[in-house]
Amino acid sequence: VVTTTASALAAKSATTTIPIVMTGSADPVGAGLIASLARPGGNVTGVSTLSVELNTKRLEVLKDAVPKLARVGLPQPPLAPGSSRAISNDLQMKDLRAAAPYLKLKLEEIEVPPDAKGLESFFKTAKQKQVGAIMVIGIPLFAERKRIVELAVKYRLPAIYPNKEYVDEGGLMYYGIDSADLQRRAATYVDKIFKGRKPADLPVEQAMRFEFIINLPAAKQIGITIPYELLARANQVRK
């Protein structure tokens, strides 16, 4: 059982016979994990997070939260070219680059230096480039979520995150899948495989339950007012 595109690719490169159940791949077809959602065709199956499509939705939400937004900063951590994480990141960025012009947004892809002061450097550069908000994508920066949230407040930059745990640390907004529901659904695949079903014959399901969380104390710290219309769309508003 694997939780990301990167770990699914690593597992698939290690074995073509042991069944692999994925619980969090953004675009399993695009990543080459399966032949199609309906007929996976190999030893990989499970549930897809729709992360590529969700990134576009997060960009829309960010624009709604900051109506005059023109530039969005995206931290780009160092990734080895051709690595599973780099492949996953490229898939997500390709979709975002296509979506940005329709939202009249300019994406500022800013490298995060691989050192202790890397994140601070990212935020300083974002300010220099007149970025009005930031958007974190993917998994590589997840371990640094508390520091990212702290720096977003320090530099007064609204942010939307790909994992609910960022909001638990004090982050502004989360829009994405209900991860607990996804894990439960993945467990049904494990059960079917143990009972004799082949991964190749088990269609990959897509995420169906989503969460939109807004953290008002974070908005106050950053110094922005979330429009009422956006608050009404959230299924959880933290006060």
N, C-alpha and C positions, 0 to 999 in steps of 0.2 A: 504494500500500500504506500503510495507516494503522494505528496501534497502540492507539488509545483511542476511546471513544465520542465524546469531544469532537472529536478530529481527523476522525473519520468523518462527524460532522454538518457540520463545516466543509467537508469535501471534497464532500459531497452538495449543500450549498448553492451550491457553485461550479460544479458540472456535473451534468447528468442523462444524459450520454452516455458519458463516459470511465468504463471499469470501475473500481470501487473494491473492493479486497480488504482487509477488516479483520482484525486479528489479536488484538484485545483488547477488544472491546465487551462490557460487562457484561450488558446487556439490549437487544439490537438491535431487538426488536419494540416494547418499551415506549418506547424512545427515538425510534421512528418511522423507523428506518433501513431496515427491511424489512417486508414484509407478514406473512410467517410464516417460520419456520425452514425448512420444507419447500419453500416457493415464495417466495423473496425478492421477485420481481416487479419489480425496478428495476435499477439499475446497481451495487448493493452486494451483496456476498456475502463469505464467509470463515468465520472461526471465532469462537465466542463463549466468553468466559472464565468464564461463570457467576458473575461477581463478586457479584451481588446475593445469590444463594444462599450463596456462600462467606462473605460477611460474617456471615450468621446462624451458620454453622458456626464461624467465628472467635470469635464471642461465646460459643458453647458451650465451646470449647476454653479460653477465658479463665476461664470459670466453673469448669471442671475444674482449672485450674492454681491458682486461688485460691478454694478451696471456700466460704469465708465472704464472698465478694465480694457487695456490695450495689449499688454505684454504679460505673458505667463512664464515663470521660470521653472525649468524641469531639471532637477539634479541628476547628473549622469555619473554614477560611480565607475571606477576603472573595471573593465571586464575584458578578459582575454578574448581576442577575435576568434570566432568559430566555436567558442564554448557554449554549453547549453544555456547559461544565463544570458550570454550575449545574443543568442538566437531569439530567446524569449523577449528580451528588451527591444530588439530590432522589429519584431512583429508588432509590438505595442506602439512604438514610435512611428512606424509607417502609417498606421491608422490615424494617429493624432495629427501628424503633419498634413494629412489630407483633409481632416475636419477643421483645423484652425482657420483657414481662409473664409469658410462659410460662417464662422462665428466672429469674423473680423478681429481675430486675435493673432498676435505674433508670438511664436514659441521661441524662448531663449533656452537652448540646451546648454547647460553649464556644467563643466566637468567638476567633480568633487575630488580634489587631490587626495591620494592615499596616505594621509598622515593624520596626526592627532588634531591638527587645526583645519582639516579639510572642509568640514561642514561650515565652520565660521567663514572660511574663504568663499564658499559657495554663496552664502547670504550677502557678504560684502559685494561680491561681483554682481549679484542680482540687483542690489540697490544701485550700483553704478550704471547698470543697464536699464534703469528705470522700470524694473519689473513691478507690477502691481499686485501680484499674487503668485503663489507657488502651487505646484501639483507634484506629488510624489507618486511614482509608478513602480510596480513590481516589488520584489522581495529583497534585493541586495542591501537596502538601507534599513530593513526592519529592526535590526538589533540596536540601531541608533535612534529609535523613535522618540524617546524622551528628550534627547538632546536636540533633535529637529524641532520638536514642539517648543522647547525653551527658546531656541533661536528665532523661530517664527514670531514669537511674542516680542523678543528683544528688538527685532528689526521691523516690527509692526507690519507683518505681511500675512494677509489671509491665506489659508491653505486648505486644500482638500486632500484626503488620504485614502489609500487603497485597502486599509485594514482598520477595523473598529478599535483595535488596541491603541492607535494613535490618539483617538478621542478620549479613551480611558486615561491617557497620560496628560490630558488637558488640551488636545488639539481641537481645531475649530469645527471641521465637518468630515463626515464619512458618508459615502454613498457606495453601496456594493451589495454583495450577496449576504444572505443569512448563512454564515459558515457552519453553524450547528446543524442546520437542516441539510446542508451539503454532505456533512460527515455521516449523518444518519442514512442518507440515500446511498452513499458509497458502501456502507456496511451491508446493504442488501446484495450488492455485487459479490462481495466476499462470500456471503451465504450461498448464492447461486453457484459460484465456482466450486466451493467445497462439496456441493451436491451434484457436481458432474458437468455443469455447463461450461462451454468454451468461451473465452474472452472474445474470440473472433466473431461469435454469433450474438453477443450481447450489445445492443445499440447503446451508444454513449448519450446520456441524458444531459440537458443543459440546465443551468440554475433557473429556478422558478420563483424563489422568494428573495426579496431584496429589502435592505434597510437604508434609511436616510436619517442620519443623526446630526443635529446642530447643537453646539455647545455655546450657550450664550455668555457664560463667564469669559470664555476665550475671546469672543467677539468684543466684549467690553475692554479686555486687556489690550487687544490689538487696536481698538479705537474705531470699529466700524459698526454700523447698524444693519442688521440683516433685514431685508425687505419682508413685510408681513406676508406677501404672497408666497415667498419661499418657506417661511416658517409653517405656513398652512400645509405645505406639501410634505413636511417631515413627519415621519412616524414616531420620532422621539426628539424632544427639545429639552436639553439639560439646562437647568437654571441654578 
